[in-house]
Amino acid sequence: MNFQKMYHTIWCKLAVFVIAMGILSIAVFYVSSYAPGDPLQSFYGERVEQMSPAEHEAARQRLGLDGPVYQRYLSWLHHAVQGDFGISFKYKEPALDVIRALIGNTLLLGSISYAIVFILAIGLAVCCALHEDTWIDRAICKIGTIVFYLPAFWVGLVLILLFNVNLGWLPGSGAYDPGQSDNVLNRLEHLVLPMLVMVISHVWYYAYMIRNKLLDETRQEYVFLAKVKGFSRFYIVCTHCLRNVAPTIVSIMAVSVNHILGGTYVVEAVFSYPGIGHLSIESAKYHDYNLLMLIVLITGALVIASGLIAQAVNERIDGRMKTAEGGASWNRSHRSA
């Protein structure tokens, strides 16, 4: 790929990202604006009930809640492109500052869980493919299916009851003990139970999809040829089949960002883990729309970006996905024929 085509590809993907984020911001802004509840209640508390109509209107003007929705959106967009996402009605400070203090906890939990889930998923899928239709494959499938359907919040409560309340081995809430924010070991102790819930809730879902794709690949003609040449099943699956399904695995990993990120938010609520997932629930509860808007946009940006990155990686792995460099398209080759 020459530099001109590379720059064109990058700009096209950036344009898609910007358009998608713009559509998402409009949708979230309008939905939150028309949602029931009064943001003034979050900012002023019980004083709202004692305000006169004039004071109520003046308060809405100060917080930028007056005027048509489209005007408020344009005003918000004008400030957002400059890095000003408004004030949090509940915390009475810039929404970006509120999130900045907590997003690191969510990214830590989500990224580590994400890596562990897919390492185990690929390992389980390969194990099932190597032992297809044996007791090992059947046992992994049955246990994995049962575990997958266990509700995440129920699993979290059981783990808290067992390892925190009864045994006292692991902490059951928070990201670290008071005054231990810089203690890596203390942070890891608080991550064990939330990560365990994340792995239990997600690993088999992706392992099963990768397993099925690997088994389809083992039925290809080149696999039979490799068997005739005397290569072992382990070598064929791990060297050839796994490499050929790599684009599918990358696509699954991209799609899973939304799934795992949503699971992270649920886990944060169960374990009172201070992150943007727990914060999003509070912002919706207290009608803190500026904060909720920023959280949704950050989540959307991660999901959209992961999809675009996965597409680019797939094009590098499998050149057939690119018409320009992977050969002529079907219509063009059909016409020439």
C-alpha positions, 0 to 999 in steps of 0.5 A, a space after each residue: 500500500 502506497 502512502 497516498 492510499 494509506 492516507 486516503 484510508 485513514 481519512 475515510 475511517 476518521 470521517 466515518 468515526 466523526 459522522 458516527 459520533 455526531 449521530 450518536 451525540 444528537 440521539 443521546 442529547 435529544 433522548 436525555 432532553 425529553 426524558 422525564 425528570 428535572 435536572 434542576 432537582 439534581 443541582 438544587 435539591 429540595 430548594 427547587 420546590 421553594 423556587 418561584 416561577 421567575 427563580 425557576 426560569 432564571 435557574 434554567 437559564 444559568 444552567 443552559 436548560 432553556 430554549 429549543 432543544 436544537 439550540 441547546 445541542 448546537 451550544 453544547 456542540 460548540 463548547 464540546 469541540 473546545 473541550 468543555 462538556 458542561 458542568 455535572 449537576 450532581 457534583 457541581 464541577 466540570 463533567 470531564 473532571 468527574 470522569 477523569 478521576 474514575 475512568 482509569 479504574 474502568 479501563 483497568 478492569 475492562 482491559 485486563 478482563 478483556 485480555 483474560 477473556 480472549 486468552 481463555 476463549 482461544 485456549 478453550 476453543 483450541 482444546 475443543 477443536 483438538 478433542 472434537 466429540 470426545 468427553 473433553 469437548 462435551 464436558 467443556 461445552 456443557 459446563 461452559 453453557 451452564 456457566 454462561 447463563 448464570 446472571 452476572 449480578 448473582 455470580 457477583 453476590 455469591 462470590 462476595 458472600 463466599 470470599 469476602 463475608 465468609 472466608 475474608 480472603 478478598 475485598 468485596 467492594 471498592 477499587 482500593 483500601 483507603 489511602 492505598 491508591 498507589 498500592 499495586 497489590 492492593 488494587 489487584 486484590 480488589 480486581 480479583 472478584 470483579 474480573 472473575 465475574 467478567 470471565 465467567 460471564 463472557 468467556 464461553 460465549 466467545 470460546 464457543 464461536 471460535 470453536 465452531 469456526 475452527 471446526 469448520 476450518 478443520 473440514 477444509 481440503 487443505 487439512 486433509 492434505 496436511 493429514 496425509 502428509 503426516 502432520 499432527 492435529 495439534 500442528 494443523 489446528 494451531 499453525 494453519 487453522 488458527 491463522 486462517 480464522 484470525 480475521 474472524 477472531 479479530 472481528 469477534 473481539 471488535 464486536 465484543 467491546 460493547 458486550 464486555 464494556 456493558 458487563 464492566 458497568 454491571 460488575 461495577 454496580 455489584 461491587 460498588 467499584 468506582 468507575 464510569 459504569 457506576 457513575 453512569 447509573 448515578 448520572 441517570 438516576 439524578 438526571 445529570 445529563 451532561 455527565 451521562 452524555 459524556 459517558 455515553 460518548 466515551 463508550 460509543 467512541 471506544 466501540 466505534 473505534 474498535 470496529 474501525 481498527 478491527 476492519 483495518 487489522 482484518 484487511 492487513 491479515 486477509 488481503 482478499 477483503 480489499 478490492 484494490 489490492 486483493 484482486 478484481 471484484 466479482 462484477 469486474 472479473 465476471 465482465 472481463 470473462 
